[in-house]
Amino acid sequence: MSDYSTYDKAELLKIIAKQEKELKAKKYGLVWDSEREPEQVVLDCEDNLPILKRIKGKQIRTDDSEDNILIEGDNYHALTVLNYTHKAKIDVIYIDPPYNTGNKSWKYNNCYVEKDDGYWHSKWLNMMEKRLNLAKRLLKKDGCLICAIDENEHANLGLLLKKIFPGYKIDCITIIHNPGGVQGDNFSYTHEYAYFVYPNKKRMIELENREDNPDIRPLRDVSTGDHLRINAKNCFFPIYVKANKIIGFGDVCNDDFHPESVNISRADGILEVYPIDPSGNERKWVFARQTVESIKGELRVEYNKKRKIFDIIRKKTKFNYKTVWFHKKHNANIYGTKLLKEIINTQFPFPKSLYNVKECITAVAKNNKNAVILDFFAGSGTTGHAVLELNKQDGGNRKFILCTNNENNICTEVTYPRIQKIINGYTTPKNKIIDGLGGNFQYFKTALIKKTKNRDQVKINLTRKCTEMLCIKENIFNLEIEEKDYKIFLSNKQDKSLSIYYNLIDDTFNSFHAEIKKIKGKKIIYMFSMSNEVQKSLFAGIKNIKLEAIPQNILDVYKQLVRMNISIKTNVIFTDLHKAKTTIFTDKDKDAGARILRIILEKVIQKISQSNRINILNENSKEQKISTLNDKLFNQNIITKIEYTENRVFLTIGNHAAHGDYDDYELKQVEQFYQHIQSLLNSYNI
């Protein structure tokens, strides 16, 4: 708790007013201080543009498939770049964020967060909320987020996910990862959790394959209770057997038909098998006639020596996953710590079991062999390893994108060496040779470009630095031609090309055009443009072409993310309000004053929305209409009915001023407009 002993009465009343507002707005859910100490890496994106730099000499090539990606740097900056390159392109996000144990397990603004920090949980929630906001935009419509967590933030994370992913199905799985337990004050912890967040559809999670532990039992319903023919008539029918193989299924038997025995032999050599128990009771098959054919592959014929009959046995190997996982391969010590030491002979704190992560990914991407999997808390690189293992198992072509910082040289000394050895193969400390899993790989670092007041110069600077982003977006990396004004890259299979022209149309464009005409396959072309338009006629006659202007689309994405995750600055509001006060009360200029106040009121409504975690952007990443935000604030009981009504009235006056309808309001109303904004600023502690 904070020490309020040095606060005066006015300061204490201000804090109480703020807390009462928060409690009123959040009848159920999370309340935390999101603005006391914003993250610098987030604020960096307001005045800088994140980019990527390719690290040469660390790429790996073993075949002609597409490349996997490792990005070294802060994951907020990496996610910002990926919002341009991979928006709605990711199938699975698996993350293992810092568990916030309070024991110097992670840093916030370059300082370790400890339990005696009064904002211990708030800082973690700030960090997670902003990254999850960015990550959500990367998922495909049917994509799935998986987030590992332990008891320290388990409850908070659940509420945060419900807020960020409304309408999604959210399941929490318990995983026994440390059978020996970690001793706490009262309990010994043997488990952690994994949240699965996915669209609320009937079947999103794959079936678990239990070939090593199948369920084998008669198809006849042998459970206790009234499971007789009369209780489920459509489950009583013959199963046809010939030469000890099931060849088909008969129709549901008529009510007046009663077979004389379990097995009835026909003249054509077919044996009819009925669900009749040893006492001669007509029971039922577990499956109805209309569904039994769906499990035919799981059925076999077995001779019962005791009863001297043929029976139908079901061997079930595919099941819905249970909500508690306790397989021995989920042991993080054996298949995490010790496995990693065998690969790169290093100590790393708490790596996940390879098979834990692999099972999580399998549960959502088993049948998607071309899935793209993102992990933006990559740590030791277990997710990349798991993806390659899964590909080896089923011949898949899944790709991973890993993001991690390089604190304590994690990326350069752990993540990269592990992935390198997993792809190429390695020898364990006991001289056991482990074959490589294959695959291709590219290594990048995040960087920032400083914005300038000259917007045209910003576009020029970004265009010259966006090459790596475009390579990642198209997964094309092999530089074929490099000239002053353009570069041309080829894909690994050489069936696609990426061409980038960095200048306004110049003499060099003719040679650029000539090179493109020579290329076979799909041609992807990015052209610098101040107006964000490229004339298609420039490439008339060239087939199989995709054309896009740069860099405005990148700038638009970055602007949207700033609006989403960086709070509106109060100093801008107060500077404009001071200007409005002079204009209205000294100069008596009602029209200019109303125009200024309209802009201020919009910012105030957006600020109140941000403070109450209402996204000021819509699903299309455009700013929400102010009227829509006003409605949401009222409907969620954040503002009063009077404030809601006055917002509408004064926004109307501001619109009249903006459109030159000066006769529709008076100076007195504009003065009231000013007083209304002052009231909002005081009421909502802005």
MITORVEX-991868 format. One record per atom (N, C-alpha, C): x, y, z; residue in one letter. Coordinates in pm, whole numbers, plus 50000, padded with zeros to 5 digits. Layout:
BEGIN
XYZa...
//
This chain:
BEGIN
500844988150000m500005000050000m500885012550000m500365023049936s501105035549935s501005042450071s501985050750104d501985058450228d501335071950200d500125074050257y499395086450231y499585096750344y500505093950437s500645102550555s501095116650520s501775118150408t502285131550371t501335139250281t500185133250246y499245139850156y498385149750235y498075161250170d497155170650235d495715166750203d494765173950259k493345170450246k492895170750101k493315180850027a492885182149887a493365170349804a494615166149829e495175154849754e494445141849788e494125140149917l493415128049958l492015127549898l491335138949897l489985139349838l490035136149689l491085140449624k491225137649481k491415122649457k492225116149544i492445101649531i491155094149559i490415098349662i489145091749695i488155093049580i488095105049521a487165107149409a487495097949292a488795096449266k489215087549157k488835073149185k489075068649310q488745054849345q487255052349338q486445062049379e484995060449372e484525059349227e485165067049139k484835066048997k485175052248943k486335047048981e486755033848934e485815022948984e485425023949112l484525013849167l483155014549102l482705026549072k481415028149004k481455022148866k482575024148796a482685019348657a482895004348650a483524998548752k483884984348749k483154976948860k481884973648836k481144966048935k481664951848944k482184946648833y482784933248832y483914933348730y485074928848772g486194928548679g487434933948747g488404937748665l489694942248715l489774957448720l490314962548828v490634976848838v492104977748876v492864984948797w494264986948833w494735000248776w495815005348832d496345018348791d497205016448668d496695020948554s497395018748427s498255030648385s498155041848456e498845053848410e499905058948508e500005052748624r500975057648723r502395056548670r502695045448605e504045043448552e503965036248418e503665043348310p503575036848178p504915030848137p504855020648053e506085014348005e506775023247903e508065024947919q508805033247826q508825027247686q508905013847675v508945007647543v507655010147466v506555012147540v505275015547474v505295030147432v505745038947523l505805053147491l506765055947377l507795047447363d508755049247253d508055049447117d506955042347106c506285041046977c505485053546939c505385063147033e504685075547001e505565084746916e506855084546942d507775093546871d508775086146784d508615073046775n509535064946695n508755054446617n509365049346513l508755039046430l509575026246445l508965015446497p509705002846509p509994996746371p511184991446355i511584984446234i512364971946274i512794964246176l513614952446201l514904953346121l515954947746179k517224946646108k517614931946099k517924927645979r518304913645959r519744911546002r519984900946081i521324897646127i521914887446031i522854891845951k523444883045850k524404873045916k524514861645855g525404851445904g524754841746002g523524844446041k522834835446135k521654828246069k521484830445940q520394823345872q520774808645854q519754800045847i519954785645829i519084781045713i519674773245625r518924768345508r519204753445490r518164745045501t518334730645481t517444725145371t516444732945327d515554728345221d514954740445152d513914738445071d513344749744997d512004754145054d511704750345179s510464754745243s510614769245290s509514775145339e509554788845388e510324789545520e510704801745558d511604803545671d510854805645803d511474800645910n511054804046046n511774816846088n511214823746188i511704837046223i512014837946372i513154844146404l513484848046542l513724863046544l513024870046635i513194884546649i513734887446788i514914893446794e515514897546920e515144911946950e514594914347068g514224927947105g512984927847193g512544939547234d511344940147317d510144935347237d509334926647299n508234920747222n507144930747188n507054941947259y506064952047220y506424957947084y507684960947063h508124966146934h507974955546825h508314942946858a508174932146760a506714930146721a505814930446819l504384928846791l503844940446708l504394952246730t503994963846649t504334961546503t505544956746475v505934953646337v505054942546280v504804932146359l504004920946312l502564924946284l502104935846345n500744940546315n500634945646172n501764948946112y501754952045969y502004939545886y502964931545924t503354920245841t502424908245853t501784906445970h501044894045994h499654896246053h499044907546028k497704909746082k496754899046029k496054892146122a495074881646090a495694870046011a497004867346035k497674856445963k498194845446056k498054847246186i498604837646282i497534827546322i497884814646317d496934804146354d496934801446504d498114801446563v498244798246706v499244807746770v498864813246884i499804820646968i499994812647096i501214808547123y501544802047250y502524811147324y502184814947447i503084823447525i503224818147667i504394820347721d504734816747858d505304829247923d504444838847961p504924851848010p505554850548148p506244860948193p506804860648329p505694858548430p505954849948528y504904845848621y504684855748736y505474866248744n505294876648846n505274870848987n506314863649019t506414857449151t506774867449261t507234879349219g507674889149318g509094886949364g509764877149305n511144873849345n512124877549235n512034889749187k512924894749082k512884885648959k511674881348922s511534872348808s511384879948676s511054892848684w510964900648560w511094915448591w511374923048486k511584937448500k510464945348434k510164957048493y509234966548435y509954979948431y510084985448311n510884997748295n512284996148353n512904984548321n514284981448358n514524979848508n513434978448586c513584976048729c512874963048766c513494954948850y512854942648895y511604946048977y510554938248957v509314940049031v509294930249148v509164935549270e509194927249390e507874928249464e507654919249558k506364918449627k506054930849709k507074938149755d506814949949836d506454962149751d506434960349618d505984970949528d504464971549535d503904982949574g502454984249587g501714982249457g502434983549344y501804981849212y502354969549141y502684959549224w503234946849176w502344940749069w501054939049098h500134932849003h499744942548891h499614955448924s499224965248822s500244965848709s501504965548743k502544966148640k502474954048548k502244942448608w502134930248526w500924931048434w499804935948486l498594937148404l498774947448293l499444958548324n499734968448221n500524962248106n501574954848145m502434948448046m501644938547961m500854930048025m500124919547953m498994925147867m498264934847921e497114940147847e497534945947712e498594953747713k499004960347589k499514950247487k500204940147532r500704929947437r499584920947386r498654917847473l497514909747428l496624917447331l496514930647352n495784938947255n496404938047117n497734938547113l498434937546984l498314923346928l498444913347015a498424899446969a497074895446913a496014900246971k494664896546925k494484899946778k495044911246735r494894915546596r495634906446498r496574898546551l497354889746464l496654876446437l495734872446523l495084859546510l494114859146392l494084847846324k493054845546225k491704844646295k490624844946216k489284844246276k489094831546358k489734820646314d489624808046388d490914804946464d491714815246491g492974813346562g492774811346711g493814806046776c493744802746918c494934808546992c494684814247110l495734819047200l495864809247315l497094805247345i497364796647461i498344804147550i497994805647677c498844813247769c499104805147895c500364801747920a500754794748042a500854804648157a500554800048279i500594808948394i500634800348520i501054806348633d500984799048759d500044806148854d500064802548981e499044807249076e499144822149105e500304828549080n500474842549117n499554851949040n499364849348910e498514858148828e497394850348759e497154838148801h496144829648736h494774836448732h494304841348846a492974847348852a492914860348773a493934868848788n493954881648715n493994879548565n494784869748521l494874867148378l493524862648322l492814854248397g491504849748350g490554861148325g490504870748418l489624882348401l490094891348286l491414892848273l491954901048165l491614895048029l491734881948016l491414875347889l489934876947856l489064876147957k487634877947932k487334892047882k488094901647931k487894915447886k488364917447741k489544911947709i490134914247578i489484905547471i488994893747509f488414884447411f486934881647442f486084891947439p484654889447465p484054880547356p483214871347397g482584862347300g483394850047268g484644849547314y485494837747291y485244827347400y485534815047368k485534804347467k486884804547537k486884804247670i488124804547747i488124792747843i489044783447822d489184771747908d490534772147978d490554768148103c491794767848180c492154753448211c493324749248165i493794735648181i494844735248292i494774725148377t495784723048481t496804712848432t498074716248441i499144707448391i500094704048506i500224691248537i501164686748640i502564686848578i503304697348606h504614699048543h505774696148638h505464695048767n506504692648867n505974682948972n505944669848941p505344660049034p505954660549173p507204664249185g507854665149316g507354676749399g506854687149331g506284698649400g507314709249436g506834721649441v507634733049489v507024737249621v507804737049726q507284739249860q506854753749879q505594755849915g505094768949954g504954769450105g504354780150156d504184781450301d503244770650356d502264766650273n501274757150321n501094745050228n501214747350098f501034736650001f502304734949918f502454723149864s503534720349770s502944720649630s503374730249547y502774732349416y503354722749313y502484715049251t502914705449150t502444709149010t501644719548999h500994722448871h501104737148834h500804739648708e500594753148657e499364752448567e499094763248495y497884763948415y498204767948271y497254764948184a497314769748046a495904774048006a495764786847974y494484791947923y494434789747773y493344783847726f493074782447583f491944792147548f492234801447458v491264811647418v490994809947269v489744807147232y489454804047092y488014807647059y487674809246930p486304812546892p485314802246947p484164806946986n483184798347050n482434790146946n483134780246891k482544771346791k482474757246848k481714748446781k481474735046834k482754727046848k483614727346749r484834719346755r486024727646712r486794732246811m488024739646783m489244732146835m489064724446942i490164716947000i490164702846939i491334698546891e491454685346829e491274674346935e491074662146890l490964650746981l492364646147021l492484641947146e493764636847196e493984622647144e495184619747098n495534606447049n496154598347163n495464587547204r495964579347313r496254565147265r497054564247161e497444551047110e498154542847217e498894549547305d499654542347407d498794538447527d497564543547532n496674540247644n495214540347595n494874531147505p493534531247446p492464526247544p491234529447512d490104524347588d489504512847507d489584500347561i489114488547489i487964482347568i486794481347506r485644475647573r484604471447469r483654462747510p482614458647414p481794470547366p481354469647241l480484480147190l479114479347257l478754467447300r477494465947372r477574473847501r476504481047534d476474489347653d476474480347776d477574480047849v477704471247965v477604479048096v477294491948087s477184499948208s475964495848289s476014498648417t474904494948504t473704503948479t472534499348525g471334507448507g470474502248393g469454509548360d468504505548257d469014509448119d469894501248065h470414503547931h469954492147841h468644490747833l468034480047757l467574484847622l467194475547540r466724478747405r465564488647409r464644486647504i463444495047509i463774509547544i464954511847601n465344525447637n465964533247521n466404526147417a467014532847301a466844523647181a465684523647121k465344514047014k466264515446893k466734527646865n467574529446746n469014524646769n469294519246890c470614513446920c470584498146915c469484492446865f469384477846854f469284474046707f470374468446655f470444464746513f471574454546499f471614447046391p472674437246372p473924443546312p475064438346352i476334441846289i476774429646209i477064431846080y477364420745990y478874417545991y479164404746009v480554400146015v480764388845914v481914389445845k482274378645753k483784376945758k484204364445774a485634361345783a486304369745892a485594370946007n486094378146124n486314393046101n485614398546001k485704412945974k484314418945966k484194431146015i482914438246007i482744443445865i481624439545801i481404443745663i480234453345649i479474455445757g478354464645746g477464464245868g476384472145860f475444473545971f474024472345917f473194464745987g471814463045946g470944474345994g469674474045951d468724484245992d468274481746135d467734492146198v467164490746332v466054480246325v466064471146421c465114459946420c463704464546453c462744458146391n461344460646424n461064456446567n460094463146628d459794460346769d459404445846794d458784439446694d458314425746715d459364415146679d460574419846643f461644410246611f462544408446732f462754395646769h463624392446882h464564381346841h465854384446821p466804374046777p466914362846880p467094350946830e467124339246918e468434337946994e469494344846946s470784344447015s471624356446976s472794357347042v473704368447013v474184367746868v474514355946821n475024353946685n474024345746605n473724350846486i472864343446394i473604341946262i473844329246223s474554326446097s473564325845983s473964332045872r473114331845753r473724322745648r472874319145551a473314309845446a474404315745360a474454329245350d475474335545265d476814337145337d476924331245455g478194331845528g478354343945616g477354352545620i477414364545705i476884361145844i477574366245945l477174364446084l476564377446134l475334376446188e474674388046247e474964388046397e475484399246448v475824400446590v474894410746653v474244406746765y473294415446834y473784418346976y473364429947034p473784433647170p472934426647277p473214414247299i472474406447399i473454401947506i473094404147634d474034401147742d473984386347780d474904381947869p474974367747905p473684362247965p472844371048020s471574366448078s470464365747976s470774369247852g469784368847747g468964381547733g469354392247806n468634404947797n469014412447670n468004417547602e468254425847484e468684439747533e469944442347514r470464455347556r470604464447434r471644472447423k471794481547310k473274483847283k473584487647158w474924492147127w475114506147185w476364509747211v476664523047264v476304533847162v476414530647032f476124540246926f474814536746856f474074547046817a472844545146740a473184541546597a472184536046527r472404531646388r472884543046300r472354555246321q472694566346232q474094571946255q474744567546365t476084572846393t477154562046402t476784549346406v477754538846431v478814537746321v478434541346197e479394540046087e480564549746103e480374560346180s481464570046199s482614564346280s482384553146352i483454547146432i483824533246381i483444530046260k483704516546207k485184512946217k486054522446193g487484519746197g487994516146336g487214518946439e487624515846576e487114502146622e486324495246539l485674482746579l486414470546526l486344459946603r486894447246558r486044435846614r486214423946556v485474412046599v486374403946691v485794399346802e486564391546897e485734379546943e486374367846949y485664355846993y485734354747145y484584353547210n484494352247354n484454337347388n485584332047435k485694317647461k484744313247572k484524321747669k483654318047781k482214316547736k481754326147656r480354325647609r480224317947478r481374315447417k481404308547287k480594316047182k480844329047175i480174337647077i481194347547022i480814353846912f481594365046858f480994378046912f481854386846957d481404399647011d482094411046935d481554422946949i482114434846883i482844443146989i484104445646964i484944453147057i485334466446995i485294476747076r485714490047030r487044493747095r488004497447011k489284502647060k489314517647032k489094525447136k489014539947122k490364546147156k490914553647062t492224559947083t492164575147079t491024580547040k490894595247029k489814600047126k490194609747208f489314614547314f489354629747320f488304635547377n488394649547415n489484650947521n490274661447509y491284663947611y490614666147747y491194660647850k490734663447986k491304676748033k490734682248138t491164695348186t492314694448286t492744682348319v493954680448399v494894671348320v496104676348294w497114668748219w498184664148317w498474651148317f499444645948412f500394635848349f500634637148219h501544628048151h502974630348202h503734619648216k505104620748268k505994629348180k505654630648050k506484638747961k506254653747981k505314657548066h505104671648096h506024676348209h506844667448259n507764670648367n508804680848319n508744692848377a509594703848330a511064701748367a511324694048468n512714691548506n513404682348405n512754671048374i513364661248284i513344665948139i512164670748094y511994674047953y512084689047925y512484696548027g512724710748011g514174713948045g514484714348174t515814718148221t516894708448172t516684695348196k517724685548159k517844684148008k516724684747936l516774683747790l517534695547732l517264707547781l517964719447731l519464718447758l519834713247873k521254711847907k521934702047812k521204691747768e521784682347672e522014688947536e521154698647503i521254705047371i522354715547367i522354724747465i523334735747460i524164736847587i524014727047679n524864726347798n524884739647873n523674744547909t523574757047983t522444756048083t522514764348186q521444765148284q520494776348243q519204773348243f518194783348210f517044781748308f516564792748369p515534791448473p514174787148417p513724775648460f512364770848438f511934769748292f512694763148206p512194760948070p511014751148073p510074752947982k508924744047972k509354730347921k508604720147960s508784707147898s508464708247750s509344702947667l509114702947523l507764696747489l507414686047559y506194678647525y504944685247580y505104693347682n503994701747731n503584711447621n504564718847568v504294728747464v503804721847336v504444710847301k504034703547180k502584698947189k502184694247308e500804689547325e499814701047314e500174712647370c499304724347359c499084728247213c500164728547136i500064732146994i499304721446917i499564708646949t498864697646883t497354698646905t496974702747025a495554703447059a494774712946970a495464722746910v494744732446826v495214732546681v496334726046651a496874726846514a497304713346459a496784702446518k497164689246470k496834687446323k495654691646283n495194689646145n495494701446054n496184711446106n496584722946025n498094722146006n498514715145903k499934712545885k500684724445827k499974735145795n500634747345746n500444758945844n500144755845969a499884766246068a501104774946093a500854787646124v501894796846167v501714798946317v502764796246394i502704796746540i503614807946590i503074816746674l503814828046728l504004826346878l505224829146925d505524829847068d506304842547093d505694852347161f506404865047183f506974866147325f506994854947398f507804853647519f508634840947502f509484840747401a510064828247353a511064821947449a511734829847532g512654824147630g513704815047567g513734802447607s514744793147559s514434787447422s513264790847366g512934786147231g512184773047226g511574768947337t510854756147341t509754755447236t509064766447211t507974766447114t508494763246974t509614769346935g510184766146804g510564751546794g511174746246899h511554732146904h510314723346890h509234726846963a508004718846959a507384718646820a507414730046751v506854730846615v507624721546521v508944721846529l509754713346442l509564698546475l509404695246602e509134681446643e507804676646587e506804685146594l505484681546543l505524679446392l506274687946323n506424686246178n507094672946145n508124669446222k508814656746200k507854644946220k506984646146319q506064635346354q505044632746244q504514643346183d503414641246087d503694646845947d504944650945922g505274656045789g504704669745761g504414677445865g503814690645848g504804701145801g504254712745768n505064724045721n504754736445804n504504734345933r504184745646021r505404754646038r505164767446062k506254777046079k506104784446211k507234788246269f507184795646395f507784809546378f507274818646461i507854831946479i508104833446628i509354835346666l509734836846807l510204851146832l509804856746945c510274870046986c510764869147130c511944874447156t512454874747292t513464886047304t513584891547424n514644901547444n515974894247464n517024901947485n518344895847503n518894898647642n517954899947739e518374902047877e519214890047922e520354892847981n521294882348022n521714873447904n521694879347784n522104872247661n521234859947631n519974860647669i519064849247647i518984845647499i518774855847415c518544853047273c519804847747206c520924854447232t522154850747161t522814838047215t522604835247345e523304823847406e522404811947436e521084813747425v520174802647455v519224800047338v518394810047305t517354807747204t517934804147069t518824812547019y519394809946887y520214797046882y521154794746977p521924782246971p521024769746977p519974770347057r519084758747066r518434755946931r517834766246870i517154764346742i518144759846635i519334765646637q520374761846540q520694746946551q520874741946674k521214727846692k520044718646662k518854722946695i517664714746668i517484713046517i517754723446441i517624722646295i518744714346234i519974716846277n521134710546214n521554697246277n521114694746400g521564682846472g522664686346570g522894677646670y523894680546772y524344667646840y525364668846921t525874657647000t525724660947148t525134651947224t524914654347366t526234653347443t526244658047570p527474656747651p527944642347665p527034632547645k527414618347653k527724612647515k527954621947418n528364618147282n527284610547204n526044612847239k524954607147162k524624616847048k524594611746925i524334620246808i522824621346786i522334633746783i520914636446760i520764642846623i519994636446537d519784641746403d519004654846406d519314663646312g518584676246301g517184674146247g516294683446284l514904682646239l514684690046107l515694697246060g515574704445933g514764717245947g514694724645837g513954737245836g514864748845801g514254760245777n514994772445743n514714783145848n515614792945857f515574801945973f516214815345940f515584826145990q516124839645975q516114846646111q517134855046134y517334861746263y517244876946244y516444883646326f516254898146316f516374904646454f516654917546454k516624925646575k515674937446555k515034941746664t514184953546656t515064966146663t514554976846604a515214989946610a514135000546597a514515013346617l513555024346610l514075035146517l513145041246442i513455053046361i512775065046427i513525075446452k512965087446514k512055094846416k510865098446463k509975106546379k510505120846373k510195127546263t510515141746251t509235149446221t509285162646232k508115170746202k507805170946053k508795167845971n508615167345826n508035153645788n506735153245760r506065140545734r506605133745609r506955141545510d507495135545388d508835128845416d509645135245500q510935129245533q510765116445613q509725116045698v509425103745773v509125092345677v508345095245573k508005085045474k509255080145401k510125089345367i511355085545297i512225076845387i512375081145514n513225073645608n512695059545630n511385058345650l510785045345676l510905036145555l510705041645437t510795033545316t512175027345301t513205034945332r514565029845320r514895019145426r514075018745532k514355009545642k513344998145655k512394997045566c511314987345583c511544974345505c512704972845442t512964961145358t512754948045434t513324947045553e513224934545630e511774931445666e510984941945695m509574939845726m508844933745607m509154938745489l508504933545369l508954919245340l510224916345368c510714902645349c509974892945441c509784897145566i509054888645661i507604887245620i507014898145575k505594897745535k505374887645425k506284887045329e506104878045214e506884864945231e507704863745336n508574852345359n509454849445236n510104860045190i511024859345077i512294866845119i513464860145116f514664865845176f515914865445088f515884858744977n517114856744900n517344868444803n518304876844837l518594888644758l519194884644623l518534888544515e518964885044381e519624896944312e519014908844326i519534920844262i519484932444361i520554940044371e520584951744458e521164963644383e520334973844368e520744986344305e520434997944400e520835009944362k520645021544448k519175023644482k518285022444384d516875025644402d515965013544415d516515001544404y515624989844416y516394977244456y515604967744510k516114954444542k515094944144496k515614932444457i514744921444415i515184908744488i514224902144551f514474889844627f513694878344564f514214866144582l513534854144534l513204845044652l512084837844643s511704828244746s512624816144741s512564807744843n513424795844848n513144786344732n511884785544692k511524776844580k511674783944445k511994796944452q512164805244332q510894805744248q509744804244316d508464805244245d507784818744272d508394826944358k507854840244389k509014850144400k508714862644372s509724873144387s509154884844465s510024891844534l509694904044607l510564915144552l509924925544498s510664936744438s510264949644509s511254957644547i511004970044621i511684981544549i510894991744517y511445003844453y511345015144555y512495021244592y512565030244706y512415044944671y512345048344545n512395062344505n511125066144429n510945079344412l509945083744317l510375079044178l509455078244085i509785073343951i510965081143894i512025073943863d513285079943818d513785072243697d514945076243647d515525069343532d515765054643563d516045051743691t516335037943728t515105028943719t513935034943708f512715026643702f512715017943576f513275022743469n513285014943345n514045001743363n515205002343430s515954990043453s515214981043553s514564987243651f513754979743748f512644972143676f511964979043587h510874973143509h511394961743423h512544963843363a513124953443275a513474940843354a513974942543476e514324930943559e513074923143600e512014930343630i510774923643672i510194915443557i510304920643436k509774913343320k510474899943300k511724898943346k512474886443328k512054875643429k511444879843539i511174870643650i509954861943618i510064849143654k508954839943639k508244838243773k507004833443768g506234831243889g505544843743939g505024843144060k504294854244119k505244865744149k504814877944115k505644889844135k504964899144235k505634901444347i505114910344451i505954922944450i505324934344427i506054946844407i505574957444507i506534963644576y506234974844666y506904987344609y506104997844593m506595010244532m506455021944629m507515029744645f507425041844726f506455051644661f505615057844746s504655067644696s504305077344807s504375090044778m503965100344873m502445100444891m501715097044786s500245097744788s499595084544823s500385074144847n499885060644876n499135054644757n499515058744638e498905053144517e500005049444418e499785038544347v500715034244243v499905031444117v500355036944006q499645034743879q499915020543828q498845012843817k498974999043767k499464998843623k499205009943553s499605010443412s501125009843395s501865012943504l503325012043497l503794997843466l502944988043502f503314974143482f502354966943388f501784974743297a500854969043199a501564958143117a500864946943099g501424936043020g502194925743101g502474928943228i503174919443314i502124911743395i502124898643385k501104890343449k501534885743587k500544880843660n500764874743792n501484884343886n500884896043906i501544906743980i500664911444096i501314914544208k500644920744323k501384933744351k500654944844358l501264958044367l500754965344490l501684971344568e501274978744688e502194990744708e501595001944750a502355014044779a502915013344922a504075019144942i504665020645075i505125035045090i505205040345213p505055033245341p503765036645416p502785043345352q501655048745426q500885037945502q500745026145443n500015015545512n500695011645643n502025011845644i502755008945768i502495019945870i502565032445827l502325043745917l500905043445974l499935039445893d498545038745939d498395028346051d499045016946033v498985006546136v499605011646266v500755017946256y501445022946376y500605033646447y499965042046370k499125052546429k497965046346505k497365035946449q496245029246516q496695023246649q497875017446652l498355011046774l498685021346882l499195032946841v499455043746937v498145048147000v497105049546918r495795053846968r495195043347061r495545030847037m494965019947116m495645018447251m496965020047258n497715016347378n498375027847451n498375039947393i499005051347461i497925061547494i497815064747621s496765073847667s496955087847611s495825094447587i495855108247540i496485117047648i497405125547610k498145133647706k497265145047758k497255146447890t496415156947951t496955170947924t498285172147905n498825185547881n498295191647752n497995183147653v497415188047528v496015193447554v495255186347636i493885190747669i493925204247740i494805205647840f494825217947918f495395229747839f496335227047749t496855237847664t495755243347575t494985234347514d493875238747428d492775245547509d492545240447632l491495246347715l491855260647755l493135263047785h493575276747818h493365286047699h493665280947580k493455288847459k491975291947440k491115281847467a489675283847452a489165294147552a489695294047674k489255303447777k489495317847734k490695320547680t491005334047632t490095337947516t489895328647423t489085331247304t487635334547342t487095327447442i485685328947477i485455340647572i486215341147681f485905350747787f486615364147771f487725364547696t488425377247673t488085382947535t488235374547431d487975379247295d486505378847259d485695371847338k484245370447312k483975364347174k484875355847129d484715349446998d484055335747018d482735335447008k482005323147037k482275312246933k482495316146808d482635306246701d483975298946708d485065306446720a486385300146733a486455292146863a485855297846970g485845290847098g485115277547090g483975277347023a483185264947011a483935254446929a484655259046828r485425249546746r486535243046830r487215251046913i488275245646997i487685236047102i486575240047164l485975231847269l485475218447215l485015218447092r484565205847032r485705195647028r486885200246986i488055191446979i488445186747118i488395196047216i488765192547354i487795182247410i486485184147389l485485174847442l485675160847383l486015160247256e486275147147195e487445140247263e488505148047291k489675142247358k489335138047501k488515145747569v488125142347706v487315129447708v486365128147616i485565115847609i486455103947577i487415105647487q488355094847456q489215091547578q489625101947651k490465099847770k489705092047876k488445095547899i487625088347998i487445073947953i487255072047823s487095058447769s488355050247793s489515056047762q490775048847783q490985045447930q490635054748019s490805052448162s489945040948211s488835038548140n487935027648177n488055015848082n489165015648008r489525004447920r488465001447815r487895012147763i487025011047646i487885014647525i487985005547431n488855007747314n488295019247231n489145029047203i488685040347123i488785037446973i489235025146939l489255020746801l488185010046782l487595009346663n486614998946635n487304986546577n486504976646535e487064964146484e487894966146357e487644976846285n488394979746163n489604988746190n489904990446319s491064998446361s490925013246327s489705017646309k489435031846291k488905037546422k489075050646441e488605056646566e487085055346579e486645051446697q485215050846724q484635064946714q483415065946666k482735078846668k482585083446813k482715096446834i482595101746970i481215098947026i480215099346942s478855096346988s478745081847035s479465072846967t479465058747007t480145056947142t481295063747163l481975063047292l481105068847402l480425079847374n479535085947472n478435076147513n477875069047414d476835058947443d477405047847531d478605043047498k479215032147576k479485036447720k479985048647738l480255053647872l478985054247956l477905058247894f476625058947966f476055045047993f476075036547892n475495023147906n476245014648008n477545017648029q478325010248128q478375017448263q477485027448280n477355034648408n478645041648450n479405046248352i480655053448382i480385068448394i479545073748307i479125087748318i477645088248354i477225099448413t475835101048454t474945104548334t473645103548354k472715107048246k472845121848210k473065130348313i473215144748286i474465147148202i475585140848240e476825142448164e476655137248021e475985126048008y475735120247876y474935129847788y473875135447845t473015144647768t473755157447733t474495162947830e475235175347802e476335173047699e476975161347702n477965158147598n477325159147459n476145153447445r475455153647315r475115167947274r474625175847370v474225189747339v475435197747294v476525196947369f477695205347338f478465200247216f478425187247190l479005182147065l478245187646945l476945189046961t476125194846853t476525209446828t476715217046936i477165230946920i478515231446851i479425222646891g480735222146827g480625218846679g479735209846644n479545206346503n478975218046424n478045225446485h477515237446419h478645247246388h479535249046487a480645258446467a481585253546358a481835240546356a482735234946255a482175236246115a480835236346100h480205237045968h479725251145933h480075260846020g479725274645988g478295278446018g477585270346097d476205273546134d476225281946262d476695294346250y476985302546366y475725308146433y474615308146364d473385313746421d472645303746509d473145291446519d472425281046592d472805280246740d473635289546787y474025289546928y474485303546964y474565306147097e474955319247147e476215318247233e476795329947263l478015330447343l477795324147480l476615326547540k476345320947672k476415305647670k475915299647563q475965285047552q477405280047539q478245287747469v479655283947455v480365284947590v479975295347669e480535296547804e480145284447889e478875280047875q478415268047947q479165255647897q479475255547769f480255244747707f481605243747779f482255255047800y483545255347869y483415250048012y482375254748083q482165250348221q481895235348228q481205229948128h480925215548125h482235207548115h483145212048030i484415204948017i485205205648147i485205217348212q485885218648341q485305208848442q484005207248440s483345198048532s483775183548507s483875179748379l484305166248345l485745163748390l486605173648369l488015172148408l488135170048559l487325177348636n487365175948782n486755162648827n485625158948766s484915146848807s485705134148778s486445134248668y487145122048625y488655122948644y489055132748728n490445133648773n491425134048656n491105142148557i491965143548439i492895155448459i
//
